[in-house]
Amino acid sequence: MTGVNRGYATANTDMGSSGGKGGLNFGFGIGRPDWQKDFNYRSTDAMTTEGKALTALYYGDKPKYSYFQGCSSGGAQAWEQIQNLPEAYNGVIAGAAANQRPNLHMARIWDEWNNLKTPEATVSKDKMALVTKLATAECEI
């Protein structure tokens, strides 16, 4: 929202992970290399090229400057943009880029497996709702 609030044209992508594909559980790509390609690069490339085309159509001119900012999976998207579309952006911020995906996801599976073995290690939805309520009560939201 920051970019929109400052008057910039902005674009975002779900990386092809919605539309009945199962959200961000990362199981949506099993047996679907086309969906894996959507998540890995095609959705971001399309967001970039189509976003710029829509911006030019709406404003009657192509963007003067273009920047990409992402963190975690968005950081990986940022690196992907540098590799696949090096001329598309004037600047790229790649924060905490998720990489070495097999190791990343195995660590996630290990955490979940251990939480299932030790239920007391997991914060329940009710406790999380209480923590959220108490924390946001202290903020000006």
DSSP file with accessible surface (Angstrom, degrees, kcal/mol):
  #  RESIDUE AA STRUCTURE BP1 BP2  ACC     N-H-->O    O-->H-N    N-H-->O    O-->H-N    TCO  KAPPA ALPHA  PHI   PSI    X-CA   Y-CA   Z-CA
    1    1 A M     >        0   0  165      0, 0.0     4,-3.0     0, 0.0     5,-0.2   0.000 360.0 360.0 360.0 -25.4    0.0    0.0    0.0
    2    2 A T  H  >  +     0   0   91      1,-0.2     4,-1.2     2,-0.2     6,-0.2   0.922 360.0  46.7 -56.7 -46.4    2.9    2.4    0.6
    3    3 A G  H  4>S+     0   0   21      2,-0.2     5,-2.8     1,-0.2     3,-0.5   0.931 113.6  47.6 -62.2 -44.9    3.6    2.7   -3.1
    4    4 A V  H >45S+     0   0   69      1,-0.2     3,-2.0     3,-0.2    -2,-0.2   0.928 109.0  54.3 -62.2 -44.0   -0.1    3.3   -4.0
    5    5 A N  H 3<5S+     0   0  122     -4,-3.0    -1,-0.2     1,-0.3    -2,-0.2   0.762 107.8  51.4 -62.4 -23.6   -0.4    5.8   -1.2
    6    6 A R  T 3<5S-     0   0  179     -4,-1.2    -1,-0.3    -3,-0.5    -2,-0.2   0.338 124.9-102.6 -94.1   3.5    2.5    7.7   -2.7
    7    7 A G  T < 5S+     0   0   59     -3,-2.0     2,-0.2     1,-0.3    -3,-0.2   0.610  75.1 137.8  89.7  13.9    0.9    7.8   -6.1
    8    8 A Y      < -     0   0  146     -5,-2.8     2,-0.4    -6,-0.2    -1,-0.3  -0.623  58.1-117.0 -90.8 150.9    2.9    5.0   -7.7
    9    9 A A        -     0   0   50     -2,-0.2     2,-0.3    43,-0.0    -1,-0.0  -0.703  43.2-174.1 -77.6 133.4    1.6    2.3  -10.0
   10   10 A T        -     0   0   91     -2,-0.4     2,-0.3    41,-0.0     0, 0.0  -0.904  15.3-165.0-130.9 160.7    2.2   -1.0   -8.2
   11   11 A A        -     0   0   58     -2,-0.3     2,-0.3     2,-0.0    37,-0.0  -0.977   5.6-178.8-142.6 155.4    1.8   -4.7   -9.0
   12   12 A N        -     0   0  145     -2,-0.3     2,-0.3    35,-0.1    -2,-0.0  -0.963   8.0-156.4-148.6 161.3    1.7   -7.9   -7.0
   13   13 A T        -     0   0   31     -2,-0.3    31,-0.1     1,-0.0    -2,-0.0  -0.988  24.3-143.9-142.0 149.8    1.4  -11.6   -7.6
   14   14 A D    >   -     0   0   73     -2,-0.3     3,-1.5    29,-0.1    30,-0.1   0.281  52.1-118.4 -89.7   8.5    0.3  -14.7   -5.7
   15   15 A M  T 3   -     0   0   17      1,-0.3    28,-0.2     2,-0.1    29,-0.1   0.736  61.7 -67.0  61.6  25.1    3.0  -16.6   -7.7
   16   16 A G  T 3  S+     0   0   12     27,-0.1    -1,-0.3    26,-0.1    23,-0.2   0.674 106.3 123.5  76.7  16.5    0.4  -18.8   -9.2
   17   17 A S    <   +     0   0    8     -3,-1.5     6,-1.0    21,-0.1     8,-0.2   0.445  59.9  58.2 -95.6   2.2   -0.4  -20.5   -5.9
   18   18 A S        +     0   0   61      4,-0.1     3,-0.3     3,-0.1     0, 0.0  -0.225  58.0  85.9-109.5-155.5   -4.1  -19.7   -5.7
   19   19 A G  S    S-     0   0   76      1,-0.2    -1,-0.1    -2,-0.1     0, 0.0   0.913 127.4 -44.0  66.6  40.9   -7.0  -20.6   -8.1
   20   20 A G  S    S+     0   0   79     -3,-0.1    -1,-0.2     1,-0.1    -2,-0.1   0.544 110.9 117.9  83.2   6.7   -7.6  -24.0   -6.5
   21   21 A K  S    S-     0   0   30     -3,-0.3    -3,-0.1    14,-0.0    -2,-0.1   0.510  90.4 -98.0 -87.3  -5.7   -3.9  -24.9   -6.3
   22   22 A G    >   -     0   0   44      5,-0.1     3,-0.9     2,-0.1     5,-0.2   0.635  47.3-107.7 106.6  12.8   -3.9  -25.1   -2.6
   23   23 A G  T 3  S-     0   0   33     -6,-1.0     3,-0.5     1,-0.2     5,-0.2  -0.277  76.1 -28.1  66.9-150.8   -2.6  -21.8   -1.3
   24   24 A L  T 3  S+     0   0  108      1,-0.2    -1,-0.2     2,-0.1    -2,-0.1  -0.091  99.1 110.1 -96.3  36.6    0.9  -21.7    0.1
   25   25 A N  S <  S-     0   0   88     -3,-0.9    -1,-0.2    -8,-0.2    -2,-0.1   0.518  75.5-138.7 -85.2  -2.3    1.1  -25.2    1.4
   26   26 A F  S    S+     0   0   62     -3,-0.5     3,-0.3     1,-0.2    -2,-0.1   0.492  82.7  98.2  60.9   4.9    3.7  -25.9   -1.4
   27   27 A G    >   +     0   0   32     -5,-0.2     3,-1.6     1,-0.2    -1,-0.2   0.551  56.9  87.5 -89.8  -8.9    2.1  -29.2   -2.1
   28   28 A F  T 3  S+     0   0   18      1,-0.3    -1,-0.2    -5,-0.2     7,-0.1   0.753  83.6  55.5 -63.4 -21.7    0.2  -27.7   -5.0
   29   29 A G  T >  S+     0   0    6     -3,-0.3     3,-2.4     6,-0.1     7,-0.3   0.490  71.8 124.6 -93.4   0.3    3.0  -28.4   -7.4
   30   30 A I  T <  S-     0   0  139     -3,-1.6    -3,-0.0     1,-0.3     5,-0.0  -0.417  93.4  -2.9 -64.7 121.8    3.4  -32.1   -6.8
   31   31 A G  T 3  S+     0   0   68     -2,-0.2    -1,-0.3     1,-0.1     3,-0.1   0.572 116.8  96.9  74.1   6.9    3.1  -33.7  -10.2
   32   32 A R    X>  +     0   0   97     -3,-2.4     4,-2.0     1,-0.1     3,-0.6  -0.663  39.8 169.3-128.3  77.9    2.4  -30.3  -11.8
   33   33 A P  H 3> S+     0   0   77      0, 0.0     4,-2.3     0, 0.0     5,-0.2   0.833  80.1  61.1 -60.2 -26.9    5.6  -29.0  -13.3
   34   34 A D  H 3> S+     0   0   55      1,-0.2     4,-1.9     2,-0.2     5,-0.1   0.919 106.3  45.1 -65.5 -39.5    3.6  -26.2  -15.0
   35   35 A W  H <> S+     0   0   59     -3,-0.6     4,-2.3     2,-0.2    -1,-0.2   0.852 110.0  55.2 -71.3 -33.6    2.4  -25.0  -11.6
   36   36 A Q  H  X S+     0   0   86     -4,-2.0     4,-2.9    -7,-0.3    -2,-0.2   0.919 107.8  49.4 -62.9 -41.2    6.0  -25.2  -10.3
   37   37 A K  H  X>S+     0   0   94     -4,-2.3     4,-2.6     2,-0.2     5,-2.6   0.887 108.2  54.0 -64.6 -38.5    7.1  -23.0  -13.1
   38   38 A D  I  <>S+     0   0   33     -4,-1.9     5,-2.0     4,-0.2     6,-0.4   0.951 114.3  41.1 -56.6 -49.6    4.3  -20.5  -12.3
   39   39 A F  I  <5S+     0   0   10     -4,-2.3    -2,-0.2   -23,-0.2    -1,-0.2   0.896 117.0  48.4 -66.5 -40.9    5.5  -20.3   -8.7
   40   40 A N  I  <5S-     0   0   85     -4,-2.9    -2,-0.2    -5,-0.2    -1,-0.2   0.874 137.5 -38.2 -72.8 -38.8    9.2  -20.3   -9.6
   41   41 A Y  I  X5S+     0   0   81     -4,-2.6     4,-2.7    -5,-0.2     5,-0.3   0.509 113.3  80.8-157.4 -33.1    9.2  -17.6  -12.3
   42   42 A R  I  ><S+     0   0   97     -5,-2.6     4,-2.6     1,-0.2    -4,-0.2   0.893  96.7  49.4 -62.9 -40.0    6.4  -17.4  -14.8
   43   43 A S  H  ><S+     0   0   18     -5,-2.0     4,-2.5    -6,-0.3    -1,-0.2   0.907 114.2  45.7 -65.4 -38.8    3.9  -15.5  -12.5
   44   44 A T  H  > S+     0   0    0     -6,-0.4     4,-2.3     2,-0.2    -2,-0.2   0.917 113.0  49.3 -70.9 -41.9    6.5  -12.9  -11.6
   45   45 A D  H  X S+     0   0   30     -4,-2.7     4,-2.7     1,-0.2     5,-0.3   0.934 113.6  47.2 -61.2 -43.6    7.7  -12.4  -15.2
   46   46 A A  H  X>S+     0   0   46     -4,-2.6     4,-2.9    -5,-0.3     5,-0.5   0.905 109.5  53.4 -65.5 -40.8    4.0  -12.0  -16.3
   47   47 A M  H  X5S+     0   0   26     -4,-2.5     4,-2.0    -5,-0.2     5,-0.3   0.924 112.1  46.7 -58.5 -42.0    3.3   -9.6  -13.4
   48   48 A T  H  X5S+     0   0    5     -4,-2.3     4,-2.0     2,-0.2    -2,-0.2   0.970 119.0  36.8 -65.5 -54.2    6.3   -7.5  -14.6
   49   49 A T  H  X5S+     0   0   70     -4,-2.7     4,-1.9     2,-0.2    -2,-0.2   0.933 123.1  42.1 -69.8 -43.9    5.5   -7.4  -18.3
   50   50 A E  H  X5S+     0   0  117     -4,-2.9     4,-2.8    -5,-0.3     5,-0.2   0.881 112.9  54.2 -71.0 -37.1    1.7   -7.2  -18.0
   51   51 A G  H  X<S+     0   0   17     -4,-2.0     4,-2.3    -5,-0.5    -1,-0.2   0.917 110.2  46.6 -61.8 -41.5    1.9   -4.7  -15.1
   52   52 A K  H  X S+     0   0   62     -4,-2.0     4,-2.5    -5,-0.3    -1,-0.2   0.902 112.2  50.6 -67.3 -39.4    4.1   -2.4  -17.2
   53   53 A A  H  X S+     0   0   54     -4,-1.9     4,-2.5     2,-0.2    -2,-0.2   0.930 112.1  46.7 -64.6 -43.3    1.7   -2.8  -20.2
   54   54 A L  H  X S+     0   0  112     -4,-2.8     4,-2.8     2,-0.2     5,-0.2   0.895 111.3  52.2 -65.1 -39.5   -1.3   -2.0  -18.1
   55   55 A T  H  X S+     0   0   29     -4,-2.3     4,-2.9    -5,-0.2     6,-0.4   0.941 111.3  46.5 -61.1 -46.1    0.5    1.0  -16.6
   56   56 A A  H  X S+     0   0   29     -4,-2.5     4,-1.8     1,-0.2     5,-0.4   0.909 113.4  49.5 -63.6 -40.4    1.3    2.3  -20.0
   57   57 A L  H  < S+     0   0  143     -4,-2.5    -2,-0.2     2,-0.2    -1,-0.2   0.937 115.6  42.5 -64.1 -44.8   -2.2    1.8  -21.2
   58   58 A Y  H  < S+     0   0  182     -4,-2.8    -2,-0.2     1,-0.2    -1,-0.2   0.925 125.9  31.5 -69.3 -45.9   -3.7    3.5  -18.2
   59   59 A Y  H  < S-     0   0  142     -4,-2.9    -1,-0.2     2,-0.3    -2,-0.2   0.533 103.5-121.8 -93.3  -8.4   -1.3    6.5  -18.1
   60   60 A G  S  < S+     0   0   68     -4,-1.8     2,-0.3    -5,-0.3    -3,-0.2   0.591  86.5  63.7  79.3  10.1   -0.6    6.7  -21.8
   61   61 A D  S    S-     0   0  115     -6,-0.4    -2,-0.3    -5,-0.4    -1,-0.1  -0.976  88.0-100.3-160.1 150.8    3.1    6.2  -21.3
   62   62 A K        -     0   0  159     -2,-0.3    -9,-0.1     1,-0.1   -10,-0.1  -0.310  57.4 -80.6 -70.2 158.5    5.4    3.5  -20.0
   63   63 A P        -     0   0   38      0, 0.0    -1,-0.1     0, 0.0     3,-0.1  -0.314  30.5-146.0 -60.1 140.0    6.8    3.8  -16.5
   64   64 A K  S    S+     0   0  172      1,-0.2     2,-0.3    -3,-0.1    -2,-0.1   0.893  84.7  12.8 -72.2 -42.8    9.7    6.2  -16.1
   65   65 A Y        -     0   0  134      2,-0.0     2,-0.4    24,-0.0    -1,-0.2  -0.979  68.1-162.8-133.7 148.6   11.3    4.1  -13.4
   66   66 A S        -     0   0   15     -2,-0.3    24,-3.5    -3,-0.1    25,-1.1  -0.999   8.4-179.4-135.9 134.2   10.6    0.6  -12.1
   67   67 A Y  E     -a   91   0A 153     -2,-0.4     2,-0.4    22,-0.2    25,-0.2  -0.961  12.6-153.9-132.5 148.1   11.6   -1.0   -8.9
   68   68 A F  E     +a   92   0A  17     23,-1.9    25,-3.1    -2,-0.3     2,-0.4  -0.982  12.8 179.9-122.2 133.6   11.1   -4.5   -7.4
   69   69 A Q  E     +a   93   0A 157     -2,-0.4     2,-0.3    23,-0.2    25,-0.2  -0.998  13.2 149.9-134.3 130.3   11.1   -5.2   -3.7
   70   70 A G  E     -a   94   0A  13     23,-2.0    25,-3.1    -2,-0.4     2,-0.3  -0.993  24.3-156.0-156.3 155.6   10.5   -8.5   -2.1
   71   71 A C  E >   -a   95   0A  83     -2,-0.3     3,-2.0    23,-0.2     2,-0.3  -0.981  67.7 -12.4-135.2 147.0   11.5  -10.5    1.0
   72   72 A S  T 3> S+     0   0   66     23,-1.7     4,-2.1    -2,-0.3    26,-2.0  -0.508 146.5   4.6  63.6-118.2   11.6  -14.3    1.6
   73   73 A S  H 3> S+     0   0   27     -2,-0.3     4,-2.4     1,-0.2    -1,-0.3   0.889 138.3  54.7 -60.4 -34.4    9.8  -15.8   -1.4
   74   74 A G  H <> S+     0   0   11     -3,-2.0     4,-2.0     2,-0.2    -1,-0.2   0.836 104.1  53.9 -65.2 -31.8    9.6  -12.2   -2.7
   75   75 A G  H  > S+     0   0    0     -3,-0.3     4,-2.0    20,-0.3    22,-0.2   0.896 108.0  49.1 -67.2 -38.7   13.4  -12.0   -2.3
   76   76 A A  H  X S+     0   0   24     -4,-2.1     4,-2.4     1,-0.2    -2,-0.2   0.903 109.5  52.8 -65.1 -39.4   13.8  -15.1   -4.4
   77   77 A Q  H  X S+     0   0   18     -4,-2.4     4,-2.5     1,-0.2    -2,-0.2   0.893 105.6  55.1 -59.7 -40.8   11.4  -13.5   -6.9
   78   78 A A  H  X S+     0   0    0     -4,-2.0     4,-2.0     2,-0.2    -2,-0.2   0.938 109.3  45.2 -59.5 -46.8   13.7  -10.4   -6.9
   79   79 A W  H  X S+     0   0  131     -4,-2.0     4,-2.1     1,-0.2    -1,-0.2   0.898 110.8  54.7 -63.3 -38.4   16.7  -12.5   -7.8
   80   80 A E  H  X S+     0   0   15     -4,-2.4     4,-3.3     1,-0.2     5,-0.4   0.913 107.0  50.8 -61.1 -41.1   14.7  -14.3  -10.5
   81   81 A Q  H  X S+     0   0    1     -4,-2.5     4,-2.3     1,-0.2     7,-0.3   0.906 107.8  52.3 -65.0 -39.3   13.8  -10.9  -12.0
   82   82 A I  H  < S+     0   0   68     -4,-2.0    -1,-0.2     1,-0.2    -2,-0.2   0.902 117.0  40.2 -61.4 -39.3   17.4   -9.9  -12.1
   83   83 A Q  H  < S+     0   0  144     -4,-2.1    -2,-0.2    -5,-0.2    -1,-0.2   0.922 126.3  30.8 -76.8 -46.5   18.3  -13.1  -13.9
   84   84 A N  H  < S+     0   0   74     -4,-3.3    -3,-0.2     1,-0.2    -2,-0.2   0.818 135.0  22.2 -85.5 -35.6   15.3  -13.4  -16.3
   85   85 A L    ><  +     0   0   46     -4,-2.3     3,-2.0    -5,-0.4     4,-0.4  -0.503  67.3 163.0-130.8  63.8   14.4   -9.8  -17.0
   86   86 A P  T 3  S+     0   0   84      0, 0.0     3,-0.3     0, 0.0    -1,-0.1   0.767  78.1  47.9 -61.7 -23.4   17.6   -7.8  -16.2
   87   87 A E  T 3  S+     0   0  178      1,-0.2    -5,-0.1    -3,-0.1    -2,-0.0   0.476  90.8  84.6 -93.0  -1.4   16.4   -4.7  -18.1
   88   88 A A  S <  S+     0   0   17     -3,-2.0     2,-0.4    -7,-0.3    -1,-0.2   0.762  89.1  43.8 -75.4 -25.4   13.0   -4.6  -16.5
   89   89 A Y        -     0   0   38     -4,-0.4   -22,-0.2    -3,-0.3     3,-0.1  -0.936  56.7-152.1-128.0 145.4   13.9   -2.7  -13.3
   90   90 A N  S    S+     0   0   96    -24,-3.5     2,-0.3    -2,-0.4   -23,-0.2   0.686  91.9   5.1 -80.4 -21.3   16.0    0.3  -12.4
   91   91 A G  E     -a   67   0A  25    -25,-1.1   -23,-1.9    -3,-0.0     2,-0.4  -0.973  63.6-158.6-161.4 149.7   16.6   -1.2   -9.0
   92   92 A V  E     -a   68   0A  46     -2,-0.3     2,-0.6   -25,-0.2   -23,-0.2  -0.999   4.2-160.2-136.2 132.5   15.8   -4.4   -7.1
   93   93 A I  E     -a   69   0A 100    -25,-3.1   -23,-2.0    -2,-0.4     2,-0.7  -0.963  10.5-174.0-111.7 115.1   15.7   -5.0   -3.3
   94   94 A A  E     -a   70   0A  34     -2,-0.6     2,-0.4   -25,-0.2     3,-0.4  -0.862   8.9-172.3-112.2  95.5   16.0   -8.7   -2.5
   95   95 A G  E     -a   71   0A  23    -25,-3.1   -23,-1.7    -2,-0.7   -20,-0.3  -0.738  63.9 -21.2 -93.5 134.3   15.5   -9.2    1.2
   96   96 A A  S    S-     0   0   81     -2,-0.4   -21,-0.2   -25,-0.2   -24,-0.2   0.842  82.8-150.2  40.7  51.7   16.1  -12.5    2.9
   97   97 A A        -     0   0   24     -3,-0.4     2,-0.4   -22,-0.2   -24,-0.2  -0.312   9.2-126.7 -59.0 121.7   15.8  -14.4   -0.4
   98   98 A A        +     0   0   11    -26,-2.0     2,-0.3    -3,-0.2     3,-0.2  -0.566  47.8 156.2 -67.8 120.5   14.4  -17.9    0.2
   99   99 A N        +     0   0  106     -2,-0.4     5,-0.3     1,-0.2   -23,-0.0  -0.828  42.5  48.0-138.9-179.5   16.9  -20.2   -1.6
  100  100 A Q    >>  -     0   0  135     -2,-0.3     4,-2.3     3,-0.1     3,-0.7   0.958  68.9-171.8  46.3  54.5   18.0  -23.8   -1.4
  101  101 A R  H 3> S+     0   0   50      1,-0.2     4,-3.0     2,-0.2     5,-0.3   0.818  73.5  58.1 -51.0 -41.6   14.3  -24.7   -1.4
  102  102 A P  H 3> S+     0   0   96      0, 0.0     4,-2.3     0, 0.0    -1,-0.2   0.952 112.6  41.3 -56.9 -44.8   14.7  -28.4   -0.7
  103  103 A N  H <> S+     0   0  105     -3,-0.7     4,-2.3     2,-0.2    -2,-0.2   0.915 114.5  53.0 -66.4 -41.6   16.6  -27.6    2.6
  104  104 A L  H  X S+     0   0   74     -4,-2.3     4,-1.7    -5,-0.3    -1,-0.2   0.942 114.0  41.1 -58.5 -47.4   14.1  -24.8    3.4
  105  105 A H  H  X S+     0   0   39     -4,-3.0     4,-2.7     1,-0.2    -1,-0.2   0.851 111.3  55.5 -75.9 -31.3   11.1  -27.0    3.0
  106  106 A M  H  X S+     0   0  118     -4,-2.3     4,-2.7    -5,-0.3    -1,-0.2   0.903 107.4  50.9 -65.8 -37.7   12.6  -30.0    4.8
  107  107 A A  H  X S+     0   0   53     -4,-2.3     4,-2.4     2,-0.2    -2,-0.2   0.913 110.4  49.6 -63.4 -39.5   13.3  -27.7    7.8
  108  108 A R  H  X S+     0   0   93     -4,-1.7     4,-2.5     2,-0.2    -2,-0.2   0.931 111.5  48.1 -64.5 -44.1    9.7  -26.6    7.7
  109  109 A I  H  X S+     0   0   88     -4,-2.7     4,-2.9     1,-0.2     5,-0.2   0.920 110.5  52.1 -63.1 -41.0    8.5  -30.3    7.5
  110  110 A W  H  X S+     0   0  154     -4,-2.7     4,-2.5     1,-0.2    -2,-0.2   0.927 109.9  49.0 -61.1 -44.3   10.8  -31.2   10.4
  111  111 A D  H  X S+     0   0   85     -4,-2.4     4,-2.2     1,-0.2    -1,-0.2   0.933 113.4  46.0 -60.1 -47.4    9.4  -28.3   12.5
  112  112 A E  H  X S+     0   0   89     -4,-2.5     4,-2.3     2,-0.2    -2,-0.2   0.914 111.3  52.2 -63.9 -41.9    5.8  -29.4   11.8
  113  113 A W  H  X S+     0   0  136     -4,-2.9     4,-1.9     1,-0.2    -1,-0.2   0.923 111.4  46.8 -60.2 -45.1    6.6  -33.0   12.5
  114  114 A N  H  X S+     0   0   34     -4,-2.5     4,-1.6     1,-0.2    -1,-0.2   0.869 110.0  53.3 -67.2 -35.1    8.1  -32.2   15.9
  115  115 A N  H  < S+     0   0   61     -4,-2.2     6,-0.3     2,-0.2     7,-0.3   0.888 108.6  50.0 -66.1 -36.6    5.2  -29.9   16.7
  116  116 A L  H  < S+     0   0  145     -4,-2.3    -2,-0.2     1,-0.2    -1,-0.2   0.875 111.6  48.5 -68.1 -35.6    2.8  -32.8   16.0
  117  117 A K  H  < S+     0   0  119     -4,-1.9    -1,-0.2     1,-0.3    -2,-0.2   0.786 122.4  35.3 -70.5 -29.2    4.9  -35.1   18.2
  118  118 A T    ><  +     0   0   51     -4,-1.6     3,-2.4    -5,-0.2     4,-0.3  -0.726  68.9 179.5-127.8  80.5    4.9  -32.5   21.0
  119  119 A P  G >  S+     0   0   87      0, 0.0     3,-1.9     0, 0.0    -1,-0.1   0.817  78.9  65.2 -56.4 -30.4    1.5  -30.6   20.9
  120  120 A E  G 3  S+     0   0  158      1,-0.3     4,-0.1     3,-0.0    -5,-0.1   0.696  92.1  64.8 -68.1 -12.9    2.5  -28.4   23.9
  121  121 A A  G <  S+     0   0   59     -3,-2.4     2,-0.4    -6,-0.3    -1,-0.3   0.637  90.8  80.2 -80.7 -11.9    5.2  -26.9   21.6
  122  122 A T  S <  S-     0   0   69     -3,-1.9     2,-0.5    -4,-0.3     0, 0.0  -0.795  81.2-129.3-100.8 134.7    2.5  -25.5   19.3
  123  123 A V        -     0   0   81     -2,-0.4    -2,-0.1     1,-0.1    -3,-0.0  -0.711  31.0-128.1 -80.0 125.0    0.6  -22.3   20.2
  124  124 A S     >  -     0   0   53     -2,-0.5     4,-2.7     1,-0.1     5,-0.2  -0.230  18.1-111.5 -70.5 162.9   -3.2  -23.0   19.8
  125  125 A K  H  > S+     0   0  188      1,-0.2     4,-2.4     2,-0.2     5,-0.2   0.889 119.6  52.4 -60.7 -39.3   -5.4  -20.8   17.7
  126  126 A D  H  > S+     0   0  137      2,-0.2     4,-2.1     1,-0.2    -1,-0.2   0.925 111.0  45.6 -64.8 -44.2   -7.2  -19.6   20.9
  127  127 A K  H  > S+     0   0  139      2,-0.2     4,-2.7     1,-0.2    -2,-0.2   0.903 113.0  50.7 -65.6 -39.7   -3.8  -18.6   22.6
  128  128 A M  H  X S+     0   0   94     -4,-2.7     4,-2.8     2,-0.2    -2,-0.2   0.908 108.8  51.6 -64.7 -39.8   -2.7  -16.9   19.4
  129  129 A A  H  X S+     0   0   59     -4,-2.4     4,-2.6    -5,-0.2    -1,-0.2   0.914 111.4  47.9 -62.5 -40.5   -6.0  -15.0   19.2
  130  130 A L  H  X S+     0   0   99     -4,-2.1     4,-2.8     2,-0.2     5,-0.2   0.932 111.8  48.6 -65.5 -45.6   -5.4  -13.8   22.8
  131  131 A V  H  X S+     0   0   83     -4,-2.7     4,-2.8     2,-0.2     5,-0.2   0.929 113.0  48.6 -59.7 -44.5   -1.8  -12.8   22.1
  132  132 A T  H  X S+     0   0   71     -4,-2.8     4,-2.9     2,-0.2     5,-0.3   0.934 111.7  49.2 -61.3 -45.1   -2.9  -10.9   19.0
  133  133 A K  H  X S+     0   0  148     -4,-2.6     4,-1.6     1,-0.2    -2,-0.2   0.931 114.4  44.5 -61.7 -45.3   -5.7   -9.2   21.0
  134  134 A L  H  X S+     0   0  107     -4,-2.8     4,-0.7     2,-0.2    -1,-0.2   0.906 115.7  47.5 -67.5 -40.3   -3.4   -8.2   23.8
  135  135 A A  H >< S+     0   0   55     -4,-2.8     3,-0.9    -5,-0.2     4,-0.2   0.930 113.7  45.7 -68.6 -43.9   -0.6   -7.0   21.5
  136  136 A T  H >< S+     0   0   61     -4,-2.9     3,-1.2     1,-0.2     5,-0.3   0.770 101.6  66.9 -73.3 -22.6   -2.9   -5.0   19.2
  137  137 A A  H 3< S+     0   0   76     -4,-1.6    -1,-0.2    -5,-0.3    -2,-0.2   0.785 100.5  51.8 -64.1 -24.4   -4.6   -3.4   22.2
  138  138 A E  T << S+     0   0  170     -3,-0.9     2,-0.3    -4,-0.7    -1,-0.3   0.513 103.4  74.8 -87.1  -6.8   -1.2   -1.7   22.9
  139  139 A C  S <  S-     0   0   74     -3,-1.2     2,-1.2    -4,-0.2    -3,-0.0  -0.709  83.9-119.4-107.3 158.1   -0.9   -0.4   19.4
  140  140 A E              0   0  202     -2,-0.3    -3,-0.1     0, 0.0    -2,-0.1  -0.773 360.0 360.0 -93.9  91.3   -2.7    2.5   17.6
  141  141 A I              0   0  169     -2,-1.2    -2,-0.0    -5,-0.3    -5,-0.0  -0.874 360.0 360.0-111.0 360.0   -4.4    0.6   14.8
